[in-house]
Amino acid sequence: MSDKATLEINGEKYEFPLIKGTENEVAMDIKSLRGATGGVITVDPGYKNTGSCESAITFLDGEKGILRYRGYSIEELADKADFLEVAYLLIFGELPTNEQLEQFHDDIKSHSVVDDDVKKIIDAFPKSAHPMGVLSSLTSALTAFNPSSVDVNSEEQMYNAIVRILGKFPVLVSWAMRKKQGLPLEYGDDSLGYVENVLKMMFKSPNKEYEQNEILVNALDKLLILHADHEQNCSTSTVRITGSSHAGLFASLSAGISALWGPLHGGANQAVLEMLEAIKEDGGDTKKYMAKAKDKEDPFRLMGFGHRVYKNFDPRARIIKKAADEVLGDLGVEDPILDIAKGLEQEALEDPYFVDRKLYPNVDFYSGIIYRAMGIPVEMFTVMFALGRLPGWIAQWREMRLRKEPIGRPRQLYVGETYRPFKEIQNR
Ligand code: SDX
């Protein structure tokens, strides 16, 4: 393969380097495009064909349905690792030794208390507030209580900010849920594992001992691993571009949480459950919703289906679908919603509209069924996605900062009015 691409514009030829990644993907390096061509740029709404960076964290092959974190397959990590191990792998690039993992967890636990004044902020929210809005606000507010986390340039300063947010974020997640339920806002228990601690903070009843349930611990641990990173998705790109201005880690994460909230992105897991509930209320009439999803006049989309990159099965959806059967079986939960989901999936996989557009179930299609069986309220589903994605956002932000990436500032193609003189109001 040639190492150059040639572009011809108005009879002029321009050459641009072709660069190859470690998985043999090829990119055209257009850093010199505008200067070399006297102002020609590219336009690519949604960045469907544009790479924003080089990254060594996560590899996706959308055609083959491959997902790897730092070279390890998602299937093996979901099966053999735990969430904190995967968080360490994503952030620092290698699977930790026992000592490294223990030190990492100790450092996180040493920062797992949130300033009590943050409760005054959460108290100001109405109970009706969506937990994603609460979480985004509180994450940004943490900056005020941890000023040393803002101006971080050295790896050590970044590490301190990283273990702080990994310690405090699960507390905020539990507070966002308990606030809506009118329950006291608890702190964690340092004697527990990371995921055990999350579950206890979320579900501990004020008037009785909390008993861990291994089924819930294993299910949540696996779900968090499956959500931990996904290269340059919408919310991760938001974290990176926010961080590229050297905004602090917490402010960058707060921006990412807001981006994840959207129903086309992480908010889809809540939208899937609401869609399946509506189908159930409609007597299981999946055909009506399939028709709506295919009707160009109808804004409705089959939530949990389709993906910008996967044009094959989302490997995470396969794992979660299997886990849904296992978890509901282990918990002894019969949920008709799961049967409706499977029926809908089968119909879509046989429908030319979906087959032609390569629309398959994505990570959000089955995850909510497990969250619901675990007793997590539907408005908290996207918060759980954020908890899983936290180490991925951190890893991508850290990589961007350590590689000293330039501030993100895309160009545009202007299509508005050309120059026109000001018109006095009496002449308009
Ligand atoms: C996540 O990027 C990531 O990695 C995200 C994520 C991660 O881990 O970070 O994987 C998490 O966000 C998963 C996606 C969750 N969102 C949903 O489930 C919402 C429903 N899906 C869609 O809105 C859509 O599929 C997207 C947003 C996921 C992808 O949109 P694209 O890549 O911009 O595709 P598109 O809108 O250009 O669609 C191509 C065609 C269109 O039809 P035509 O114009 O060609 O006739 O497919 C159609 C779309 O109308 N289409 C759908 C559809 N998804 C795409 N039609 C009906 N139902 C759908 N779900």
Residues whose N, C-alpha, C, O or C-beta is under 5 A from the ligand:
A	BS01	SDX	H230 N233 C234 P263 L264 H265 G266 A268 A293 R301 L302 M303 G304 F305 G306 H307 R308 R357 N362 D364
